Amino acid sequence: MKIIAIKMLRQFWEQYPDAEQPLKAWFDEAKKANWKNPADIKAQYRSARVLINRRVVFNIKGNDYRLVMAIAYRFGAVYIKFIGTHQEYDDIDAETVEMEI
């Protein structure tokens, strides 16, 4: 998969250094993945939560952090929409959140 908005992940782990290795691990796995539908993601990540609008929520570092992405299955692209603490995640709508530029 091609991952869009890697800079957002990097900025996040600079602020939360304990998230760096888990995010890098997720990135490496996602980059090698060939997800064609939500079932492919769930097969790899049982705790992933599939939402509407082709969005998926991942638990990062034992659920300390949440990563929201949108996926264009047809193009093999993943768009990072949000990365934040569990508390920050509780304050957003994961189905509509857009990354801040």
N, C-alpha and C positions, 0 to 999 in steps of 0.2 A: 504494500500500500504506500502511496505517496502521502506524506504528512505535511499539512500546511499549518503554519504558525508555530514553528519550532522555537522561534525567539521567545514566545510567550512561556514555554516550558522552562527555558533557560533563565529567564527573568524570575520566574517563580522559585526555582531551586537556589538562586542567589539569595533570595529573601528567606527561604526555608531550606537550609543546607541538608537537613535530614531527608528531604524529598528527592534529592539529586539522584541517588542510585536507583530507587524505585521507579522514578520517571524515565531514567535512561534505560532500565530494563524493559519497561512498557514500550518505549519508543522502538527499541531493537526488535521486540516481538511483533509489534504492529507493522513495522517496516517490512518484515519478512512474510507477513500474513497475506493471504489472498481471499479476503472475506467477500463472499458473493451475496450473502443475506444475513439477517440477524441470527439465524440458527448457527452459522459459522462462528460468530462472535461468542455466543453462549456456550458453544462447545469448547472454546478455548478459555473463556473467562466465565465461570458459572455465576459469579457474583455480579457480573455486569447487568445493568438494568436497561432494557431496550424501551425507548420512548417513541412518541410520534415524531414526525418530521425527520425520520432517519437518524435520530439522535440516540446516543448511548452514554450511560454514566458508568465510569469505572471507579472503583475504590482503589486508592493509592496508599501504600504504606499502612496496611492494616486498617484501612478506613479512616486514617487521620486526615487524608486529603481526598478531594473528589475532582475528577476530570470529566468534562462533558465534551463530546465531540459529535459532529455531524458527519455522515459518511455518504459518499457518492459511489455506490457499489459499481455502477456501470463504468465509471472512470477510474476506479481503484484509488480514490482519494479520501483522505480523512482531514477534516477541518476542526481544529481545536477551537471550541467556543467558550470554554471556561476552565480555569484551574484555580482551586482555592481550598481553604480549610473546610472541614465539615461544617463549622458554624457559618462560614460565608456561603456555602452551598445552600444552607437552610434559608438564606435570605434572597435567593434568586429563583426564577422560574426556569428550570433546566430545559423546558420545551421551547423557550423563546430567547434565552440569553444569547447575546452576541459578544464576542471578545472586544475589549476596549483597545482602541488603536492609539 
